[in-house]
């Protein structure tokens, strides 16, 4: 699984995820951002892309990780 911020210097989180998926197409990705609502629109994320709003607690992080993994297709 990959956890990445949406907004970063250089490559954006969605660009990082795209590059990783070129090698590992089934890798689950969880995005995080302090600008969650605007970032989803700005970076044209799929509506199904999980986004964790910052700041977050360990409980919300672990819940988002669990949900992301549970929604991912099974890897053979």
N, C-alpha and C positions, 0 to 999 in steps of 0.2 A: 504494500500500500504506500501511496505517496501523499504526504500532507505538505501543501505549499501555500504560501501567501499568493493572492491574486496580483497584487501590485508589488513589483520588485524592480530594482535597477537592472538594466540589461534586458534579459528575457522576462516576460510576464509569467505568472503561474500557469495560465492556459498554454503558453508556448512551451514551457517546461514539460507539462503533461503531454502535449502532442508529441514532443521528441521522445519521451519515455515510451509512449504507446507505439511508436514506430518499431521499437525493439520488443516491448512486452505489451501487446494490444489489450490484454485482459486485466492489466494492473488497475486496481481501484484507486481513485483520486478523490481526495477531500481538499477543497479550497478553504482558505480562511481570509478574512478581510475586516478591517475596521470600517470599510465603506461598502458592506455587503450588498445593499440594495442598488446603489449606483454602479458598483463594479460589475454586477451581473449584466446590466444593460451595456455598460461601457465596453466590456470585453466580450460581449455577445456570447455569454455562456449558455449552454443548453439549459432549459428550465429544470431538468432533472439533476443537474450538477449540484452535489451537496456543498453548501457554503456555511462555514462556522463563523458567526459574528464575534469579533474581538471587542473588548476583552472577554475571555471565557474562563470558566472554572475547570478544574480537573474533571469534575463530574460531567459537564457538558461536552468536554473534549472526548472523554471515554465513551459517552453515549453516541456522539457523532461518528467516532471511529467504528463502533460496533454496528451502527446502522449502515454505514458505508460498506463495510465488509459483508453484512448480511444481504445487501442489495446487489452485490457483485455476482456476475456469473461464475459458476463453479469452474475452477481451473482443472483441466484433465491431468 
